Amino acid sequence: MIESFLASWALFHNAYIAGWLIAVLLALLGVVVVTRDQIFLGAAVSQASVLGIAVAVCLGSLPAVADCTWCNDDWTHTLAGGVFAIAGSLLAGTATLRRETHESLTGWVFLTSSCFAVLLLAHSPHGMDEINRLLASTIIGADFDDVVIFGVAVAVVAGVTARLHAPLRLVLMDREMASAVGVPVAAWDRGLAIALGAAIGLAIHVSGVVYSFGCLVMPALVAKNLSREVGQMFWVSPLVALAAAVGGFVIANDYDLPPAQAAVALLCVALLAAWMVRRYRG
Amino acid sequence: MTNGDVLIRARDLALGYGPDPVVRGVHLEIRAGEYWFLVGLNGTGKTTFVRSLFDLVPPAGGTLWIDPERAGRERVGFVPQRCALNPSLPTTVRELVVLGLVGLTLSTAERKDRLATALAEVGLGGREHHDYWSLSGGQRQRVLLARALVRRPNVLVLDEPETGLDPAAEERLLDLLAQINRERGVTLLSVSHDLENVRRYASHVALFRDGTIHAGPVAEVLTHANLERTYGVPFGESSPSGGSAKPFGESSKPFGESSKPFGESSKPFGGSSPGGRS
């Protein structure tokens, strides 16, 4: 199994490394989502990103921009997905409406994005292919640029988390106390929403919805059940994600399976095991 | 103007979140070592006043002066009603208490020392690695108190800290607070609905009523007449004409009679008697 994986390295190493970096990046940010009990936020932001890409594909197909070279560029789609993901994250994660909960806003973002992404491209065969590819998840197309982007993103997020872990934990665990000791809670909320939206927006275009959402919430949920403190979750979660991504890619290569789904399936099994461990420990 | 030992001074202070202040015309001075209770009906501005002390509600009028050296943010501790932590999250006593140090620059040795000292003060020494959720309600509340004490505060602000505790745990907590006030000279400001506790422990009271505050020494403010006007129900020796100015608790009427076994607890924190009066 390992030999066959190593044999595929020359061809797919950029995809593998990008996939692992995405797993680590999203698993770190997933701790924020899980500690706030906003699991569905990840799905909603993923769908918002898909809507952004759909809008970009739709606009790029207009006759008026037929001569525009960058309008249908991959980077344009990625940028549109990122902008919509950040907007969705800010709306679902930080906006407040009288008599509405964040869950209501998250549901609205998810359903609005899901419907309009398909409706916009319903009569565009190429566009629907793109939507289906994003929803199905594949990381095979990742290249060296993606490795660099996600490498930098992991370094930045891990660095900020390590440097500011105490105020971050306080904001996540007890907002009232955080406010009382002078932590700018609203600014933290906005910063975290933007980081989450940007990371998902970048990841969706490379790895699709299932892998992005799976790596966002599953490792952090496993970490929650295995850790004794919230602080430990910040290193247990990326380790779990990395282990599942490496294992999933190796298994997928050997059995000719989609790697993203194989990695997420491993994470689902890991969560089941973590629940049992927690139940056993009491 | 000399400030003396005044830590917090309000002059014609108005506070609120919109165009209509919740409280206005507030005049009070809080001095070092005093034990204040903030009492009144729900929605009369007690929490708003507490939030203003942390600069979370700016004055809508008047002035609020807080001694920057002795009562600035680094020297104020806060104990909420209950921990806002999601109960499904894992945490230990150590993690929660150390989070009280956010915003302070300390060495690792100093942090460890403060953690051990704060836990010892609240009677939880040696339990830093215990699961927070495995503790009783009273112990959890003492962890939150330790999280405030770890900042070595001059002023401790408490938002109904006794809520949800059984009578024994409540008495232990309040005795401990009185001890901290008496022995360390920490100024306490506690929001409470329990007038019997106010009578027993307070040196000063701020009575929130009709959009303003009647504040002063407990004997002057906590009278039957004031309480009747505040709560709209008879308190002890009130007369049909508006009540008595006698201090609350000196009569044998309903609120003066405590059903709790005061003085009969084992008082594991030094066996202190009710105190805190400066």
Interface residues (C-beta under 8 A of the other chain):
Chain A: T35 R36 D37 A166 P167 R169 L170 M173 D174 R175 E176 M177 A178 S179 A180 V181 G182 V183 K224 S227 R228 E229 V230 G231 Q232 M233
Chain B: F54 D55 L56 R73 V76 F78 P80 C83 A84 L85 N86 S88 L89 P90 T91 T92 R94 E95 L96 V98 L99 G100 L101 V102 G103 D131 R147 R151 V157
